[in-house]
Amino acid sequence: MTHLKAGDKAPYFKGNDQDGNPVSIDDFKGKKLVLYFYPKDSTPGCTAQACNLRDNYNVLLDQGYAVVGVSADSEKMHKNFIKKNNLPFPLIADTEKEILENYGVWGKKKFMGKLKYGIHRTTFVINEDGVIDEVIKKVDTKKHTNQILDLDK
């Protein structure tokens, strides 16, 4: 699991979104960013999480947040996932797993009783200075926006 914590400088990232456009942390200088890592497009938990962020997107924008999702799926898979669920934010295709490894979310995990490598669902809330304000490791896919905005505390 990630070694990153609140107060750490967010690692640099750059990758292509669903349309092949480059997206990097530099695009969000002076802005707050919700950078969320999820296992796989079009699976139940990942769809619930993405749709929760979609349904609350304007609330997040009003609070000054940009939203970017990252998984190891391809640009084409992301494009289909966005279209199917009408997602208003970009998804980075990290097929080489560079961003996943830099953020410490790629590693061994138990799935259906077996140990395998995969993405640990994790969200980083990054402030305007590029510093991590919060790391959410136990993501509630159906109430994720509440976790980000600390509405359930």
N, C-alpha and C positions, 0 to 999 in steps of 0.2 A: 504494500500500500504506500501511498504518497508520504514522503518525508516533509513536504511543504506544510507550512502552518501560517496562521495569521501573523502579519508583520514581515513576512518574507517578501522579497522582490519577486514578482511573477516572472517565470522564465520566458524568454523570447519564444515566439512561435510564428510560423508562417506556413500556410498551406493553401490549397485551392478549394474553393467552395463548389457547390453543386453545378455551377455554370462554368467552372474552370478559371474563375477569377481569383487572383491572389488575395488572401486575407492575412493580415499580421497584427501583432499586438500594437505595432506603431499606428495602425488605423484608429486606435482608441485612446491615444494620448489625450489627457485632459477630460476623459469620459469614464464613467463607471461601466464595468463589464461583468456580465454573468457568463462565464466560460464553463459550459457543462459537457462532461464526458459521459457517454452512454454506450452500452454494448452493441446494439444492432438495430438497424432500421426495421420498422414494421413488426416488431415483436410487441407483445401486450404491454409490458412495463415501459418500454421506450416510447411507445405511442402515447400512453397515458401521460408520461412526463412531458413530451413535446407538446401535446394538446393542452396541458395545464399551462405551460408557458405561453402558448398561442392565445388561450382564452384570457390570459392576464397580461398580454403583451402591452397594451396601452397603459396599464397601471405601472408596469416596469418602466416604460418610456417616460411616464409622468414623474417617476422617481429619479430619472436621469440615467437609467441603465440601457446599455445595448446588450443583446443576447446573441451568443454564438454557440452552436453545438459542434462536438467533435466525436467521430467514431472512425473505425478502420474500414468502413464501407466505402465503396467507390462513388465517384461523382454521379454516375448514372443511378445508383441505388438511392443516393440522397435526393436527386432530382425527383424521382418517383415518390419518395416518402413525403417530400414537401408538397408536391402536387396533390397527392391523395389526402393529405391532412391540412392543406391550405396554411402551411407554416409561413410566417412573415419574416423569419430570420434565417441567416445563412448557416449551412452545415459544412464543416470542413471534412474533406476526405483524407484521412491520415493513413493511407494504405501501407506506408512504410513504417508506421508506428513511432515516428520520431517525436511528435508532440506528446503522444501518449506516454512514452518513456521519460521525456523531460519533465512531465508533470507527475510522474510516479504512479500512474493509474493502470499501467499494463503489467500484469504479473499473474502468479498462480492464484487460482480461485477454485472453490468447490462448486461443482454444478451437477446436480442429480447424483450426488454421492461420489463423483469422480473428480480428481484433481486435474485441472487443465489450465492453460494460459488464456487470459481474456482481459477485458476492460472492467475495472472496478468503477461502478457508477459513482461519480464524484463531481461536485460543482465547486468552482472557485469564484468568489465574489471579489473582484479586483477594483481598487479605487482609482481616482483620477491621476494619481501619481505612479500607477503601475505596481502598487503594493497590494498583497492579498489581505483583504479585511476578514474573510471567513473561508473556511474549507468545510463543505458539507459532505460528510462521508456516508451518513445514513439518510439517503434521499427517500423522501416519501413522494413517489411518482405522481400521486393524485393531488397532493397539496404542496408541490414544490415551491410555488411562488410565495406561499405563506412562510416557508422556511427561509427563503432568500430575504424577505422583508421582515423577518422576525415577528410575524403576526400571531404565531401560536405560543409565544413565550410570555 
